[in-house]
């Protein structure tokens, strides 16, 4: 590692010494104001005032409680997962975006964070529309457009001043909500008859009623979205979110009991303002409705710009240089202004009810992925995941599963659209090559899957049907070896792998760089390539060590790829490697590239089969891999001394071609005479493939390349390959 990247312990201690910490002059938010209040106000929204009675009227008291508990269970699981992971990592700005980015990378965080920001922004518009509808109850003569624009302007001013000022406004709203709830609980209506435990679901089935109610329990991220403005994010998010979820659960169940006790089911279903009609103080409930929608809109207008600013800080969104700017009071002013403009455009466009389901989908996807992040890290059992707030592994699993199920229960079409949007965003961000300041668990997660898969694979023998070219390639000198790369690619692509190594007395950075540059074109072709430098004084000894070591691995190569040059000084080394590979149950491929024609037009292949040869399986498999990339013609060739054997050989070729499922463009050639004479009469090809004789001869390999006037490949089976599988 370069010296500049090494961590200096003394400097690190000095950085975090008590005497060197500067007091942050920017005012931060606490648990109650920064998390509990916005979370509670967002949950106790318009659904509570206008739809909870309708739910009870359709489902009955017991059915409504089941719906409330089922919906709340998802947010409880998500809240527990968020609380757990927030005690394990330092959450930055953006809440859920920060958590997902630090776990699954910027691409995953951005692909979820961008739709999440849009959802928060459009949610503010929806809440303003709800506020406007409530305002019209007081002043029906007022213009809805004028009311919504005034509400938007007031919310924009409040959110622009500071998050602390907005939270102070929410304190007042919280009091109004409390008074309205108390006014309803102490109703002056009298119930006649018994309570309906299970309703008849006149307006829709169970899941339809559930889908209408579920948006009421969303909003648990309202506090987490302010993570960058919190004094102690991990503690505040844990306590504030869970307490907000718990208290609102009690409130919803309590209100359902009051509805069931004091109002007939028909009245609950038909009158959306029944909560105000039976309250001791009707005005308090109407003010509560206005306050609830106003506070929910304010929470979204506070949170959404902070998500945008967090996205911009990692260059995830266009114009990130503009949105990343903060004011002296730590307010993302540019992000606030842009978000406000988007909200006003949405308001002027018209009714946003058609987008409500899609907005909910993005919320649920965010919740689901956050649960998934915690479940993955728990399953990996990595030492870096040691939260101080521990939860059972079943909690995030059920949270993620619940989010997926609820998405498709609410709206399968919008669920599919939301997933497609996130996938598109992920690949778009991946192409941008984003670089984060932190690591993530993606590499470790994939390695864990590979490790577990390899353990399972070890229980089963390597089967002929699963053969693919996994090459072990000794490279004597990386600087002069590149001529074979294209041909290796034509055998290995698309599913093969390569492990290349060189043996040097001293491991130098120059050799490492040369080897990496040599193999880079193969990596760019999406071929799995690994490489290393073996420090040894003897090339053959080092190569044997590599074969011995890899033989015990789960992802071991199955074929040794060698290249034969013009010099005879390495012939003995190649012969020794061929023999040692055979003992290690590895196939062998030796390439002799023709000095002038190389691989010609990369089309036609000659496969030479010898009677009772043990090497035809690997020859056929290698030829099929080459033909897959060359798209040329197969020639099956054999040389026989006696012409009377020709019918038997032809029948063998036909049977072999049928069982091996060879390409339709396969010709059979039976040549007569000695091998040397037969080569002279063989059809022209860009590569000739032969089997290696029991007695290895480098001279015969060189001579074959000259006689065929083409590059030649000599193959030796390991014994377990099958071209018929």
C-alpha positions as CSV (number, residue, x, y, z in Angstrom):
1,X,0.0,0.0,0.0
2,X,1.4,3.4,-0.9
3,X,2.6,5.4,2.1
4,X,0.1,8.2,1.5
5,X,-2.8,5.8,2.1
6,X,-1.5,4.4,5.4
7,X,-3.3,5.4,8.6
8,X,-1.2,7.2,11.0
9,X,-2.3,6.1,14.5
10,X,-1.0,9.1,16.3
11,X,-2.7,11.5,13.8
12,X,-5.9,9.5,14.2
13,X,-5.7,9.9,18.0
14,X,-4.9,13.5,17.7
15,X,-7.9,14.0,15.4
16,X,-10.3,12.5,17.9
17,X,-8.7,13.8,21.1
18,X,-11.0,15.7,23.4
19,X,-8.9,18.8,23.2
20,X,-9.0,19.1,19.4
21,X,-12.8,18.7,18.9
22,X,-14.4,21.9,17.8
23,X,-17.8,22.7,19.1
24,X,-20.4,22.7,16.3
25,X,-22.1,26.0,16.3
26,X,-24.9,24.8,14.1
27,X,-28.0,24.0,16.3
28,X,-28.9,20.3,16.1
29,X,-32.2,18.7,16.8
30,X,-33.0,16.3,19.7
31,X,-35.1,13.1,19.8
32,X,-38.5,14.6,20.6
33,X,-38.4,17.5,18.1
34,X,-36.2,15.9,15.4
35,X,-37.7,12.4,15.2
36,X,-40.7,11.8,17.5
37,X,-42.7,14.9,16.5
38,X,-42.4,14.6,12.7
39,X,-42.9,10.9,12.7
40,X,-46.0,11.0,14.9
41,X,-47.6,13.9,12.9
42,X,-47.0,12.2,9.6
43,X,-48.6,9.0,10.8
44,X,-51.6,10.8,12.4
45,X,-52.7,12.3,9.1
46,X,-55.7,12.6,6.8
47,X,-56.5,8.9,6.8
48,X,-57.1,9.0,10.6
49,X,-59.7,11.8,10.2
50,X,-61.4,10.8,6.9
51,X,-60.9,7.1,6.5
52,X,-60.5,5.3,9.8
53,X,-64.3,5.4,10.5
54,X,-64.9,4.0,7.0
55,X,-62.5,1.1,7.8
56,X,-64.4,0.3,11.0
57,X,-67.7,0.5,9.2
58,X,-66.6,-2.1,6.6
59,X,-64.4,-4.4,8.7
60,X,-66.1,-4.1,12.1
61,X,-64.1,-3.5,15.3
62,X,-62.2,-6.8,15.3
63,X,-61.6,-6.6,11.5
64,X,-60.3,-3.0,11.8
65,X,-58.0,-3.9,14.6
66,X,-56.6,-6.8,12.5
67,X,-56.0,-4.3,9.6
68,X,-54.4,-1.8,11.9
69,X,-52.1,-4.4,13.5
70,X,-51.2,-6.0,10.1
71,X,-50.3,-2.6,8.6
72,X,-48.5,-1.5,11.7
73,X,-46.5,-4.8,11.9
74,X,-44.7,-3.9,8.6
75,X,-43.7,-0.4,9.9
76,X,-42.8,-1.9,13.3
77,X,-40.5,-4.4,11.6
78,X,-39.0,-1.6,9.5
79,X,-38.7,0.7,12.5
80,X,-36.8,-2.1,14.4
81,X,-34.5,-2.7,11.5
82,X,-33.8,1.0,11.1
83,X,-33.2,1.3,14.8
84,X,-30.8,-1.7,14.7
85,X,-28.7,-0.5,11.8
86,X,-28.6,3.1,13.0
87,X,-26.8,1.9,16.1
88,X,-24.2,0.1,13.9
89,X,-23.2,2.8,11.4
90,X,-22.9,6.6,11.4
91,X,-25.9,7.7,9.5
92,X,-25.3,10.7,7.2
93,X,-27.8,13.0,5.7
94,X,-30.7,11.5,3.9
95,X,-31.8,8.9,6.4
96,X,-32.8,5.7,4.5
97,X,-30.7,6.8,1.5
98,X,-27.6,7.0,3.7
99,X,-28.3,3.6,5.2
100,X,-28.8,1.8,1.9
101,X,-25.9,3.6,0.2
102,X,-23.5,2.6,3.0
103,X,-24.6,-1.0,2.8
104,X,-25.3,-1.7,-0.8
105,X,-23.4,1.0,-2.6
106,X,-24.3,4.4,-4.1
107,X,-26.0,2.8,-7.1
108,X,-28.5,0.9,-4.9
109,X,-28.9,3.9,-2.6
110,X,-29.4,6.3,-5.5
111,X,-31.8,4.0,-7.4
112,X,-34.0,3.9,-4.3
113,X,-33.2,7.4,-3.0
114,X,-34.2,9.3,-6.2
115,X,-37.7,7.8,-6.3
116,X,-37.9,8.2,-2.5
117,X,-37.2,11.9,-2.9
118,X,-39.8,12.2,-5.7
119,X,-42.3,10.4,-3.4
120,X,-41.6,12.7,-0.5
121,X,-42.0,15.7,-2.8
122,X,-45.3,14.6,-4.4
123,X,-46.5,13.5,-0.9
124,X,-46.2,17.1,0.1
125,X,-48.5,18.1,-2.8
126,X,-51.0,15.4,-1.8
127,X,-51.1,16.7,1.8
128,X,-51.6,20.2,0.5
129,X,-54.5,19.1,-1.5
130,X,-55.9,17.4,1.6
131,X,-55.4,20.6,3.5
132,X,-57.2,22.5,0.8
133,X,-60.2,20.1,0.9
134,X,-60.4,20.6,4.7
135,X,-60.2,24.4,4.3
136,X,-63.1,24.3,1.9
137,X,-65.2,22.8,4.7
138,X,-64.8,26.1,6.5
139,X,-64.9,28.5,3.5
140,X,-66.6,26.8,0.6
141,X,-66.5,30.1,-1.4
142,X,-62.7,30.1,-1.5
143,X,-60.8,29.0,-4.7
144,X,-59.0,25.7,-4.2
145,X,-56.1,26.8,-6.4
146,X,-55.7,30.0,-4.3
147,X,-55.9,28.1,-1.0
148,X,-53.4,25.4,-2.1
149,X,-51.0,28.1,-3.4
150,X,-51.2,30.1,-0.1
151,X,-50.6,26.9,1.9
152,X,-47.7,26.0,-0.3
153,X,-46.1,29.5,0.1
154,X,-46.5,29.4,3.9
155,X,-45.0,25.9,4.1
156,X,-42.1,26.9,1.8
157,X,-41.3,29.9,4.0
158,X,-41.4,27.9,7.2
159,X,-39.2,25.1,5.8
160,X,-36.7,27.7,4.4
161,X,-36.2,29.5,7.7
162,X,-34.7,26.4,9.4
163,X,-35.6,22.9,10.4
164,X,-35.6,24.0,14.1
165,X,-38.3,26.7,13.4
166,X,-40.3,24.1,11.4
167,X,-40.2,21.7,14.4
168,X,-41.4,24.5,16.7
169,X,-44.4,25.0,14.4
170,X,-45.0,21.3,14.6
171,X,-45.1,21.5,18.4
172,X,-48.2,23.7,18.0
173,X,-49.7,21.4,15.5
174,X,-49.1,18.4,17.8
175,X,-51.1,20.2,20.5
176,X,-54.0,20.9,18.1
177,X,-54.0,17.2,17.1
178,X,-54.1,16.2,20.7
179,X,-57.0,18.4,21.5
180,X,-58.9,17.2,18.4
181,X,-58.4,13.5,19.4
182,X,-59.5,14.2,23.0
183,X,-62.6,16.1,21.7
184,X,-63.5,13.0,19.7
185,X,-62.8,10.4,22.4
186,X,-65.1,12.2,24.8
187,X,-68.0,12.2,22.3
188,X,-71.5,13.1,23.3
189,X,-73.1,10.5,21.0
190,X,-74.8,7.4,22.4
191,X,-74.5,4.0,20.9
192,X,-77.6,2.0,20.3
193,X,-77.3,-1.8,20.0
194,X,-74.3,-4.1,20.1
195,X,-70.8,-3.5,18.7
196,X,-70.1,-5.1,15.2
197,X,-67.0,-7.3,15.6
198,X,-66.6,-8.4,12.0
199,X,-68.1,-6.3,9.2
200,X,-69.5,-7.4,5.9
201,X,-67.0,-5.4,3.8
202,X,-69.7,-3.8,1.7
203,X,-67.4,-1.4,-0.1
204,X,-64.7,-3.9,-0.9
205,X,-62.9,-7.0,0.3
206,X,-60.4,-7.2,3.2
207,X,-57.4,-6.3,1.1
208,X,-59.1,-3.4,-0.6
209,X,-59.9,-1.9,2.8
210,X,-56.4,-2.7,4.0
211,X,-54.9,-0.9,0.9
212,X,-57.0,2.2,1.7
213,X,-55.8,2.3,5.3
214,X,-52.1,1.4,4.8
215,X,-50.9,4.9,3.7
216,X,-51.9,6.0,7.3
217,X,-49.0,4.0,8.8
218,X,-46.3,5.2,6.4
219,X,-44.2,8.2,7.3
220,X,-41.8,6.4,9.7
221,X,-38.9,7.9,7.8
222,X,-40.0,11.5,8.6
223,X,-37.5,11.7,11.5
224,X,-34.8,9.6,9.8
225,X,-34.8,12.0,6.8
226,X,-33.5,14.7,9.2
227,X,-30.5,12.5,10.2
228,X,-28.1,15.1,9.1
229,X,-29.7,17.6,11.5
230,X,-29.8,15.4,14.6
231,X,-27.5,15.7,17.6
232,X,-27.2,11.9,18.0
233,X,-28.8,10.2,15.0
234,X,-28.5,6.6,16.2
235,X,-30.1,7.2,19.6
236,X,-32.7,9.7,18.3
237,X,-33.8,7.6,15.4
238,X,-34.1,4.5,17.6
239,X,-36.1,6.0,20.4
240,X,-38.0,8.6,18.4
241,X,-39.2,6.3,15.6
242,X,-40.1,3.3,17.8
243,X,-42.0,5.5,20.3
244,X,-43.8,7.3,17.5
245,X,-44.9,4.0,16.0
246,X,-46.0,2.6,19.4
247,X,-48.0,5.7,20.5
248,X,-49.8,6.0,17.1
249,X,-50.7,2.3,17.2
250,X,-52.4,2.9,20.6
251,X,-54.2,6.0,19.2
252,X,-55.5,4.2,16.1
253,X,-56.7,1.2,18.1
254,X,-58.4,3.5,20.6
255,X,-60.1,5.6,17.9
256,X,-61.4,2.4,16.3
257,X,-62.9,1.3,19.6
258,X,-64.6,4.7,19.9
259,X,-66.0,4.6,16.4
260,X,-67.3,1.0,16.9
261,X,-68.9,2.0,20.3
262,X,-70.7,5.2,19.2
263,X,-71.5,5.1,15.5
264,X,-73.5,2.6,13.4
265,X,-71.5,0.9,10.6
266,X,-73.7,2.5,7.8
267,X,-73.0,6.0,9.1
268,X,-69.3,5.2,9.3
269,X,-69.2,4.1,5.7
270,X,-71.3,6.9,4.3
271,X,-70.1,10.0,6.2
272,X,-66.3,10.8,6.0
273,X,-66.7,13.7,8.4
274,X,-68.3,11.5,11.1
275,X,-65.4,12.1,13.4
276,X,-66.1,15.9,13.4
277,X,-69.9,15.3,13.6
278,X,-69.9,13.3,16.8
279,X,-67.0,15.2,18.6
280,X,-67.7,17.3,21.7
281,X,-66.1,20.2,19.9
282,X,-66.5,19.9,16.1
283,X,-64.2,22.9,15.4
284,X,-61.3,21.1,17.2
285,X,-61.6,18.1,14.9
286,X,-61.8,20.3,11.8
287,X,-58.7,22.2,13.0
288,X,-57.1,18.9,13.7
289,X,-57.7,17.8,10.1
290,X,-56.2,21.0,8.8
291,X,-53.3,20.7,11.2
292,X,-52.7,17.0,10.3
293,X,-52.5,17.7,6.6
294,X,-50.4,20.9,7.1
295,X,-47.9,19.1,9.4
296,X,-47.6,16.1,7.0
297,X,-46.9,18.5,4.2
298,X,-44.4,20.4,6.3
299,X,-42.7,17.1,7.3
300,X,-42.3,16.2,3.6
301,X,-41.1,19.7,2.7
302,X,-38.5,19.5,5.4
303,X,-37.4,16.0,4.6
304,X,-37.4,15.9,0.8
305,X,-34.8,18.7,0.2
306,X,-32.5,17.0,2.7
307,X,-32.7,13.7,0.7
308,X,-32.0,15.7,-2.5
309,X,-29.0,17.4,-0.8
310,X,-27.7,14.0,0.3
311,X,-28.0,12.6,-3.2
312,X,-26.2,15.6,-4.6
313,X,-23.4,15.3,-2.0
314,X,-22.5,11.9,-3.7
315,X,-23.0,13.3,-7.2
316,X,-26.0,10.9,-7.7
317,X,-28.3,13.5,-9.4
318,X,-27.9,16.0,-12.2
319,X,-26.9,19.6,-11.2
320,X,-25.4,18.1,-8.0
321,X,-23.1,21.2,-7.7
322,X,-26.1,23.4,-7.1
323,X,-28.1,21.1,-4.8
324,X,-25.2,20.2,-2.6
325,X,-24.8,23.8,-1.3
326,X,-25.9,24.6,2.2
327,X,-26.5,27.9,3.9
328,X,-24.6,29.1,7.0
329,X,-27.4,27.8,9.2
330,X,-27.0,24.3,7.6
331,X,-30.1,24.6,5.4
332,X,-30.1,23.1,1.9
333,X,-31.6,26.3,0.4
334,X,-31.2,25.4,-3.3
335,X,-32.7,22.0,-2.7
336,X,-35.6,23.5,-0.8
337,X,-36.3,26.0,-3.6
338,X,-36.2,23.3,-6.3
339,X,-38.4,21.0,-4.2
340,X,-40.9,23.9,-3.7
341,X,-41.1,24.5,-7.4
342,X,-41.7,20.9,-8.2
343,X,-44.5,20.8,-5.5
344,X,-46.2,23.9,-7.0
345,X,-46.1,22.5,-10.5
346,X,-47.6,19.3,-9.2
347,X,-50.4,21.3,-7.5
348,X,-51.2,23.3,-10.6
349,X,-51.2,20.2,-12.8
350,X,-54.3,18.9,-11.1
351,X,-55.5,15.9,-9.1
352,X,-52.6,13.7,-7.8
353,X,-54.7,10.8,-6.7
354,X,-53.6,8.7,-9.7
355,X,-50.0,9.0,-8.4
356,X,-50.9,8.2,-4.8
357,X,-50.5,4.4,-5.3
358,X,-47.1,4.8,-7.1
359,X,-45.9,7.1,-4.3
360,X,-46.8,4.4,-1.8
361,X,-44.9,1.8,-3.9
362,X,-41.7,3.8,-3.6
363,X,-42.2,4.2,0.2
364,X,-42.7,0.4,0.5
365,X,-39.7,-0.4,-1.7
366,X,-37.5,1.8,0.5
367,X,-38.8,0.1,3.6
368,X,-38.4,-3.3,2.0
369,X,-34.8,-2.7,1.0
370,X,-33.9,-1.3,4.4
371,X,-35.2,-4.5,6.0
372,X,-33.3,-6.5,3.4
373,X,-30.0,-4.7,4.2
374,X,-30.3,-5.6,7.9
375,X,-31.3,-9.2,7.1
376,X,-28.3,-9.6,4.7
377,X,-25.8,-8.2,7.2
378,X,-27.2,-10.4,10.0
379,X,-27.0,-13.5,7.7
380,X,-23.4,-12.7,6.7
381,X,-22.4,-12.7,10.4
382,X,-19.6,-10.2,9.6
383,X,-17.8,-8.7,12.6
384,X,-18.4,-5.2,11.4
385,X,-22.2,-5.6,12.0
386,X,-22.5,-5.4,15.8
387,X,-25.3,-3.0,16.5
388,X,-25.9,-2.1,20.1
389,X,-29.7,-2.5,19.5
390,X,-30.0,-6.2,18.4
391,X,-33.1,-7.7,16.8
392,X,-33.9,-11.3,15.8
393,X,-33.1,-12.1,12.1
394,X,-36.8,-13.0,11.5
395,X,-37.8,-9.3,12.1
396,X,-36.1,-7.8,9.0
397,X,-37.1,-10.9,6.9
398,X,-40.7,-10.5,7.7
399,X,-40.5,-6.7,7.2
400,X,-39.0,-7.2,3.7
401,X,-41.5,-9.9,2.8
402,X,-44.4,-7.9,4.1
403,X,-43.5,-4.8,2.0
404,X,-43.4,-6.9,-1.2
405,X,-46.7,-8.6,-0.4
406,X,-48.4,-5.3,0.5
407,X,-47.1,-3.6,-2.7
408,X,-48.7,-6.2,-4.9
409,X,-51.9,-6.3,-2.9
410,X,-52.4,-2.6,-3.2
411,X,-51.6,-2.3,-6.9
412,X,-49.8,-5.0,-8.9
413,X,-49.3,-2.7,-12.0
414,X,-47.8,0.2,-10.0
415,X,-45.7,-2.3,-8.1
416,X,-44.2,-3.6,-11.4
417,X,-43.7,0.0,-12.7
418,X,-41.9,1.1,-9.5
419,X,-39.6,-1.9,-9.6
420,X,-38.8,-1.3,-13.3
421,X,-38.0,2.4,-12.5
422,X,-35.6,1.4,-9.7
423,X,-33.8,-1.2,-11.9
424,X,-33.4,1.4,-14.7
425,X,-32.0,3.9,-12.3
426,X,-29.6,1.4,-10.8
427,X,-28.1,0.6,-14.2
428,X,-27.9,4.3,-15.1
429,X,-26.1,5.1,-11.9
430,X,-23.8,2.1,-12.4
431,X,-22.7,3.3,-15.8
432,X,-21.8,6.7,-14.3
433,X,-19.1,5.0,-12.2
434,X,-19.9,6.7,-8.9
435,X,-17.2,6.5,-6.2
436,X,-18.2,6.6,-2.5
437,X,-16.1,7.7,0.4
438,X,-17.0,4.5,2.3
439,X,-17.1,0.8,1.5
440,X,-20.1,-1.4,1.3
441,X,-21.1,-5.0,1.7
442,X,-21.7,-6.0,-1.9
443,X,-18.4,-7.7,-2.5
444,X,-18.6,-9.5,0.9
445,X,-22.3,-10.5,0.2
446,X,-21.4,-12.1,-3.2
447,X,-18.4,-13.8,-1.7
448,X,-20.6,-15.2,1.0
449,X,-23.0,-16.6,-1.6
450,X,-20.1,-18.0,-3.5
451,X,-18.7,-19.7,-0.4
452,X,-22.0,-21.2,0.5
453,X,-22.5,-22.4,-3.1
454,X,-19.1,-23.9,-3.1
455,X,-19.8,-25.9,0.1
456,X,-22.9,-27.3,-1.5
457,X,-21.0,-28.0,-4.8
458,X,-18.4,-30.0,-2.8
459,X,-21.1,-32.5,-1.9
460,X,-21.6,-33.3,-5.5
461,X,-19.0,-34.7,-7.9
462,X,-18.0,-32.6,-10.9
463,X,-20.2,-33.9,-13.7
464,X,-19.5,-34.1,-17.4
465,X,-22.7,-32.1,-18.2
466,X,-21.4,-29.0,-16.3
467,X,-18.1,-28.8,-18.2
468,X,-16.9,-25.3,-19.2
469,X,-13.5,-24.0,-20.1
470,X,-11.7,-23.0,-16.9
471,X,-8.1,-22.5,-18.0
472,X,-4.9,-22.4,-16.0
473,X,-2.4,-20.4,-18.0
474,X,1.4,-20.2,-17.2
475,X,2.8,-17.0,-18.7
476,X,6.6,-17.0,-19.0
477,X,6.9,-13.3,-20.0
478,X,3.8,-11.1,-19.9
479,X,5.4,-8.6,-22.3
480,X,5.6,-11.0,-25.2
481,X,2.6,-13.2,-24.6
482,X,-0.4,-11.1,-25.9
483,X,-0.6,-12.8,-29.3
484,X,-2.7,-15.7,-27.9
485,X,-5.2,-13.5,-26.0
486,X,-7.8,-13.3,-28.8
487,X,-7.8,-17.0,-29.4
488,X,-8.1,-17.7,-25.6
489,X,-11.1,-15.4,-25.5
490,X,-12.7,-17.3,-28.4
491,X,-12.5,-20.5,-26.3
492,X,-13.4,-19.1,-22.9
493,X,-16.2,-16.7,-23.8
494,X,-18.9,-16.5,-22.6
495,X,-19.0,-18.8,-19.5
496,X,-15.3,-19.8,-19.0
497,X,-12.7,-18.5,-16.6
498,X,-9.0,-17.9,-16.6
499,X,-6.4,-18.2,-13.9
500,X,-3.0,-16.9,-15.2
501,X,0.3,-16.8,-13.4
502,X,3.9,-16.1,-14.0
503,X,6.9,-17.3,-12.0
504,X,9.6,-14.7,-11.2
505,X,12.6,-14.8,-8.8
506,X,11.6,-11.4,-7.4
507,X,8.0,-10.1,-7.4
508,X,8.1,-6.6,-8.8
509,X,5.5,-3.9,-9.4
510,X,6.5,-3.8,-13.0
511,X,5.8,-7.5,-13.5
512,X,2.5,-7.2,-11.7
513,X,1.5,-4.3,-13.9
514,X,2.6,-6.1,-17.1
515,X,0.4,-9.1,-16.1
516,X,-2.6,-7.0,-15.3
517,X,-2.3,-5.1,-18.6
518,X,-1.9,-8.4,-20.5
519,X,-5.2,-9.8,-19.1
520,X,-7.2,-6.5,-19.1
521,X,-8.7,-7.1,-22.6
522,X,-10.1,-10.4,-21.3
523,X,-11.6,-8.7,-18.2
524,X,-13.3,-6.2,-20.5
525,X,-15.0,-9.1,-22.3
526,X,-16.7,-10.0,-19.0
527,X,-14.6,-13.1,-18.6
528,X,-13.7,-14.1,-15.0
529,X,-9.9,-13.6,-14.8
530,X,-7.6,-14.0,-11.8
531,X,-3.8,-13.7,-11.8
532,X,-0.9,-13.9,-9.5
533,X,2.9,-13.9,-9.4
534,X,4.7,-16.9,-7.9
535,X,8.0,-16.1,-6.4
536,X,10.4,-19.0,-7.3
537,X,13.8,-19.5,-8.9
538,X,12.5,-22.3,-11.1
539,X,9.5,-21.9,-13.5
540,X,8.6,-25.6,-13.5
541,X,8.7,-25.9,-9.7
542,X,6.6,-22.8,-9.3
543,X,4.0,-24.0,-11.9
544,X,3.7,-27.3,-10.1
545,X,3.1,-25.5,-6.8
546,X,0.2,-23.6,-8.5
547,X,-1.4,-26.8,-9.8
548,X,-1.0,-28.4,-6.4
549,X,-2.5,-25.4,-4.6
550,X,-5.5,-24.9,-6.9
551,X,-6.3,-28.7,-6.9
552,X,-7.7,-28.2,-3.4
553,X,-9.9,-25.2,-4.2
554,X,-13.6,-25.1,-5.0
555,X,-13.1,-23.0,-8.1
556,X,-10.2,-25.0,-9.6
557,X,-9.2,-24.9,-13.3
558,X,-10.0,-28.0,-15.3
559,X,-7.6,-27.4,-18.3
560,X,-4.0,-26.4,-18.6
561,X,-3.4,-24.0,-21.5
562,X,0.2,-24.0,-22.9
563,X,1.7,-22.2,-25.8
564,X,4.6,-23.8,-27.8
565,X,7.1,-21.4,-29.4
566,X,9.8,-21.9,-31.9
567,X,12.6,-22.4,-29.4
568,X,13.2,-25.9,-28.1
569,X,14.6,-24.8,-24.7
570,X,11.2,-25.0,-23.1
571,X,10.1,-28.3,-24.6
572,X,11.2,-30.3,-21.5
573,X,9.3,-28.0,-19.2
574,X,6.1,-28.3,-21.4
575,X,6.4,-32.1,-21.4
576,X,6.8,-32.1,-17.6
577,X,3.7,-29.9,-17.2
578,X,1.7,-32.1,-19.5
579,X,2.5,-35.2,-17.5
580,X,1.9,-33.4,-14.1
581,X,-1.4,-32.0,-15.3
582,X,-2.5,-35.6,-16.3
583,X,-1.7,-36.8,-12.8
584,X,-3.7,-33.9,-11.4
585,X,-6.7,-34.9,-13.5
586,X,-6.5,-31.7,-15.6
587,X,-7.0,-31.5,-19.3
588,X,-4.3,-30.1,-21.5
589,X,-4.4,-27.7,-24.5
590,X,-1.2,-26.8,-26.4
591,X,-1.4,-24.1,-29.0
592,X,1.1,-23.7,-31.8
593,X,0.3,-20.5,-33.5
594,X,1.4,-20.2,-37.2
595,X,3.9,-17.4,-37.5
596,X,2.3,-16.0,-40.7
597,X,-1.4,-16.8,-41.0
598,X,-2.2,-16.9,-37.3
599,X,-5.9,-17.8,-37.1
600,X,-6.8,-16.8,-40.7
601,X,-10.4,-15.7,-41.2
602,X,-11.5,-17.3,-37.9
603,X,-14.1,-19.4,-39.5
604,X,-13.4,-23.1,-40.3
605,X,-12.2,-25.8,-37.9
606,X,-10.6,-29.2,-38.7
607,X,-11.0,-31.8,-35.9
608,X,-8.8,-34.8,-36.3
609,X,-10.1,-38.0,-34.7
610,X,-7.9,-41.0,-34.4
611,X,-9.3,-44.5,-34.0
612,X,-9.6,-45.4,-30.3
613,X,-8.1,-42.1,-29.3
614,X,-8.8,-41.1,-25.7
615,X,-8.7,-37.3,-26.5
616,X,-11.7,-36.7,-28.7
617,X,-14.1,-35.5,-25.9
618,X,-12.0,-32.5,-25.0
619,X,-11.2,-31.9,-28.7
620,X,-14.9,-31.7,-29.5
621,X,-15.8,-29.5,-26.5
622,X,-13.0,-27.0,-27.3
623,X,-14.1,-27.0,-31.0
624,X,-17.7,-26.3,-30.0
625,X,-16.6,-23.4,-27.8
626,X,-14.5,-21.9,-30.7
627,X,-17.4,-22.5,-33.2
628,X,-19.7,-20.7,-30.8
629,X,-17.6,-17.5,-31.3
630,X,-16.4,-18.0,-34.9
631,X,-19.7,-19.3,-36.3
632,X,-17.7,-21.3,-38.9
633,X,-17.9,-24.8,-40.4
634,X,-16.9,-28.1,-38.7
635,X,-14.7,-30.7,-40.5
636,X,-14.4,-34.1,-38.9
637,X,-11.3,-35.7,-40.3
638,X,-9.6,-39.1,-39.9
639,X,-6.8,-40.8,-41.7
640,X,-7.1,-44.6,-42.3
641,X,-4.6,-46.9,-44.0
642,X,-7.2,-49.2,-45.6
643,X,-10.0,-47.9,-47.8
644,X,-12.4,-50.8,-46.9
645,X,-12.8,-49.2,-43.4
646,X,-14.3,-46.1,-44.9
647,X,-18.0,-47.2,-44.5
648,X,-17.5,-48.1,-40.9
649,X,-15.8,-44.7,-40.2
650,X,-18.5,-42.8,-42.0
651,X,-21.2,-44.5,-39.9
652,X,-19.1,-43.6,-36.8
653,X,-19.0,-40.0,-37.8
654,X,-22.7,-39.8,-38.5
655,X,-23.5,-41.4,-35.1
656,X,-21.0,-39.1,-33.3
657,X,-22.4,-36.0,-35.0
658,X,-25.9,-37.0,-34.0
659,X,-25.1,-37.8,-30.4
660,X,-22.8,-34.9,-29.9
661,X,-25.4,-32.5,-31.5
662,X,-22.8,-31.0,-33.8
663,X,-23.7,-28.0,-36.0
664,X,-25.6,-28.7,-39.2
665,X,-22.6,-27.3,-41.2
666,X,-20.5,-30.3,-40.3
667,X,-18.6,-32.2,-43.1
668,X,-17.0,-35.7,-42.8
669,X,-13.7,-36.4,-44.4
670,X,-12.0,-39.8,-44.5
671,X,-8.5,-39.6,-45.8
672,X,-6.2,-42.4,-46.8
673,X,-2.5,-43.0,-46.3
674,X,0.0,-41.9,-43.8
675,X,-0.7,-39.0,-41.4
676,X,1.8,-36.7,-43.2
677,X,0.2,-37.4,-46.6
678,X,-3.3,-37.1,-45.2
679,X,-2.5,-33.6,-43.8
680,X,-1.5,-32.5,-47.3
681,X,-5.0,-33.6,-48.6
682,X,-7.1,-32.2,-45.8
683,X,-9.5,-29.2,-46.4
684,X,-8.1,-25.8,-45.6
685,X,-9.0,-24.5,-42.1
686,X,-8.2,-21.6,-39.8
687,X,-7.4,-24.0,-36.9
688,X,-6.6,-27.7,-36.8
689,X,-7.3,-29.6,-33.6
690,X,-5.4,-32.9,-32.8
691,X,-5.1,-35.2,-29.9
692,X,-1.8,-35.5,-28.0
693,X,-0.2,-38.8,-28.5
694,X,0.9,-40.9,-25.6
695,X,4.5,-40.0,-26.3
696,X,4.6,-36.2,-26.3
697,X,6.6,-34.7,-29.1
698,X,7.1,-31.0,-29.5
699,X,8.6,-31.5,-32.9
700,X,5.5,-33.1,-34.3
701,X,3.4,-30.2,-33.0
702,X,5.6,-27.7,-34.8
703,X,5.7,-29.8,-38.0
704,X,1.9,-30.1,-38.0
705,X,1.6,-26.3,-38.1
706,X,3.9,-26.1,-41.1
707,X,2.2,-28.9,-43.0
708,X,-1.4,-27.6,-42.4
709,X,-0.2,-24.0,-42.9
710,X,-2.4,-23.0,-40.0
711,X,-2.3,-22.7,-36.2
712,X,-2.8,-26.0,-34.5
713,X,-4.2,-27.0,-31.2
714,X,-3.2,-30.3,-29.5
715,X,-5.5,-31.6,-26.8
716,X,-5.3,-34.2,-24.0
717,X,-8.4,-35.3,-22.0
718,X,-8.4,-35.4,-18.3
719,X,-10.7,-38.4,-18.5
720,X,-14.0,-37.1,-17.2
721,X,-15.0,-34.8,-20.0
722,X,-17.8,-35.8,-22.3
723,X,-18.9,-34.3,-25.6
724,X,-22.0,-36.4,-25.6
725,X,-23.4,-35.0,-22.2
